[in-house]
Amino acid sequence: MITLQDIVQEHMDDTSPYTQHQKNALRQIARCGTPENGEIVMACGSCNQTKRFSASCGNRYCNRCGSHRNAEWLDKRMQDMLPIPHFMVTFTIPEHLRDLFYANQELCYGLLFAKSVETLRAALAVEWGQHVKTGFASFLHTWTQDLRYHPHVHVLVPAGGLSEDEVEWIRPRKKDWLCSYQILSSLFKAKLCDALLSHFKRGMLKWPKTRPLPETSAACKSFLLGKKEIHWRTHTSIPKGGVTGAFDYMARYVFRSAIGNNRLLANKDGQISIAVKNRETGESQKVTLKATEFMHRLAMHILPKGFTRIRWYGILSCARRKIDTAIVRGILNNHQLAISQNGFLEVREKIRQRLASQACPGCGAARMFLRSFRTAWDILKGGGAPSETVAACLGQRWHGKMMMGCSPG
């Protein structure tokens, strides 16, 4: 089976124009679960039996490390779900602005989060009333099926909100309708373009090399707004599987890379073939990319260091979530979460399997505990007897650096 790690190991090129953060992430993916990444020793508290294995990288872009963290994150979010229907609203950046967004990722992604939420608040204030308090869960997504750069946010919106005195839950007038998508598109376009223009006037925007630099603010505004026929797409839907289905869909973005191993079809002759789903027919088709292009597209979706791709607002914010969700459940007189029982059991089963994998192979104790962790460099310096695989892998790779007496940083 072809894995993303195999491809990164084979085609990673330090001379490519990646940022240092992108290079570090790709290196961690390449080393994940290999002796080069260090060695972990687990011990049983009952029979003292030990188990050794190579350390995983823990990088959020590594598809080897993401699945267990994904299940745990989803399990925690289930405890915060409101027992009501939800809407999913998607805000997409038009194609003519994507070069600008990539050149200013941290700034523009932050504006994308802020302005999409401001747009929803303004539109819902008209629909539900000025004093209705609701919440939003926003998720940043930057790729398409074939890994092209396509920044957009999905916003999960509860169907209703708390009244100003917090004694009533106000529902939408229609169960299957949130607000007009034309209003959302127009508001979002105006708010985001105004914010980008303001940053341009203050000299805070890095202009992409693929675009001529506007000489005046008017020229910049004209570029940002684009031609009249350009559609600023917003889309509102009711998530399949309810709120559980929505969070399950979003959880794939939180701790996963842009592509899973199941979609990697071939890696030969400097070309990578991947499976892509045709949105119109629903069928899978093969797309072949040069290895350099595949690596470039993969690196584009590594977010700036420390950037948070999921954000919570209003009654769902971290500061208010426990109190406000308890108030909502009390008002609705329903303390049972409206979640799919099958989805809940599926997540629980994933966590049970993970815990079972940590059981002692000798006495069957529920869980083994970390006894020690040694980096590969510690092992080579003589920090205990290394396993033969670690010594064999690293002794050859870093022999030259060891002979020169320098650290393999």
WOMO-V748300 format. One record per helix or strand of 3 or more residues. SS is the DSSP state (H for helix, E for strand). FROM is the first residue (numbers start at 1). TO is the last residue. If there is no record, write none. Layout:
ss:SS from:FROM to:TO
ss:SS from:FROM to:TO
This chain:
ss:H from:4 to:11
ss:H from:20 to:31
ss:H from:35 to:37
ss:E from:39 to:43
ss:E from:50 to:54
ss:H from:66 to:78
ss:E from:86 to:92
ss:H from:95 to:103
ss:H from:105 to:128
ss:E from:135 to:143
ss:E from:149 to:158
ss:H from:181 to:201
ss:H from:217 to:225
ss:E from:234 to:237
ss:H from:242 to:254
ss:H from:261 to:263
ss:E from:264 to:268
ss:E from:271 to:277
ss:E from:284 to:290
ss:H from:291 to:300
ss:E from:310 to:314
ss:H from:321 to:332
ss:H from:341 to:357
ss:E from:369 to:374
ss:H from:376 to:381
ss:H from:388 to:397
ss:H from:399 to:403
